[in-house]
Amino acid sequence: MSEKDYKKAKKLILKNEDEADFEGGQPDELIRKAEKLLNLKFSGSYLDFLQTFGAGSFGSEEIFGVLGEDFENSSIPDAVWYTLSLRKQVNLPESYLVIYELGDGEVYCLDFQDLNEFNEPKVVSIELGENEFEPEWIADGFGEFLLELVKEEL
């Protein structure tokens, strides 16, 4: 389901490009550098998102991804920079990649320890102010999450 959802979301984004403000697709070499630094392996719909859109916003919603090579001195919506920052600041588990922020201390992450039937990470929500992270399920995969986000903006 997640892959079909992602294809629908991608089609809607491309069809409504006036709502889209994305960095642009990132080269495989840069994506591999990000994976190595994070010690994670991107796949499926999120990998395609990085290769097609990179990172950016649709309507008022920012989706985090890969922006460029300077992972140390970046800012939102750079998922690599933000994830590394939160690993240092709040001990974010190494299996999480932050892909979205609500602005109230709650972030959405791809959980690479909890994979769906297509071997893609599920999307979970965590509160940054908590001592222990108790993830709350959001979506079975990035495609489902992205489709819901895009539909809400249309």
Residue pairs with C-beta under 8 A, 6 or more apart in sequence:
1 140
1 141
1 143
1 144
2 44
2 45
2 116
2 118
2 120
2 139
2 140
2 141
2 142
2 143
2 144
3 44
3 45
3 118
3 143
4 143
5 45
5 141
5 143
5 144
5 146
5 147
6 44
6 45
6 48
6 49
6 141
6 142
6 143
6 146
6 147
7 143
8 147
9 143
9 146
9 147
9 149
9 150
10 48
10 49
10 52
12 147
12 150
12 151
12 154
13 19
13 20
13 22
13 53
13 58
13 150
14 20
16 58
16 154
19 58
19 59
19 153
19 154
20 53
20 56
20 57
20 58
21 56
21 57
21 58
22 53
22 54
22 55
22 56
22 57
22 58
23 53
23 54
23 55
23 56
23 65
23 67
24 53
24 54
25 50
25 51
25 52
25 53
25 54
26 50
26 51
26 54
26 65
26 66
26 67
28 51
30 66
30 68
30 69
31 42
31 47
31 50
31 51
31 66
33 69
33 71
34 42
34 66
34 71
34 80
35 41
35 42
37 71
37 80
37 84
38 80
38 83
38 84
38 94
38 97
39 94
40 94
40 95
40 97
40 112
41 112
42 50
43 119
43 120
44 118
44 119
44 120
44 141
44 142
44 143
45 120
45 141
45 142
45 143
45 146
46 99
46 110
46 120
46 121
46 142
49 63
49 65
49 142
49 146
50 65
50 66
53 63
53 65
54 65
54 66
54 67
55 62
55 63
55 64
55 65
55 66
55 67
55 77
55 78
55 79
56 62
56 63
56 65
56 77
57 63
57 77
58 149
58 150
58 153
59 152
59 153
59 154
60 153
61 100
61 149
61 152
61 153
62 76
62 77
62 100
62 101
63 77
63 99
63 100
63 146
63 149
64 76
64 77
64 78
64 79
64 82
64 98
64 99
64 100
64 101
65 77
65 78
65 79
65 99
66 78
66 79
66 80
67 74
67 77
67 78
67 80
67 81
68 74
68 78
71 78
71 80
71 81
71 84
72 81
72 84
73 81
74 80
74 81
75 81
76 82
76 101
79 97
79 98
79 99
82 98
82 101
83 92
83 96
83 97
83 98
86 92
86 98
86 107
86 128
87 94
90 128
92 98
92 109
92 133
93 113
93 133
95 111
95 112
95 113
96 109
96 110
96 111
96 112
96 124
96 126
97 109
97 110
97 112
97 121
98 107
98 108
98 109
99 108
99 109
99 110
99 123
99 142
99 145
100 107
100 108
100 145
100 149
101 107
101 108
102 108
105 127
105 128
105 129
106 125
106 126
106 127
106 128
107 125
107 126
107 128
108 123
108 124
108 125
108 138
108 145
109 123
109 124
109 125
109 126
109 135
110 121
110 122
110 123
110 142
111 121
111 122
111 123
111 124
111 135
112 121
113 121
114 121
114 122
114 124
115 121
115 122
116 122
116 140
116 141
118 141
120 141
120 142
120 143
121 141
121 142
122 137
122 138
122 139
122 140
122 141
123 137
123 138
123 139
123 140
123 141
123 142
123 144
123 145
124 135
124 136
124 137
124 138
125 135
125 136
125 137
125 138
126 133
126 134
126 135
126 136
127 133
127 134
138 145
139 145
139 148
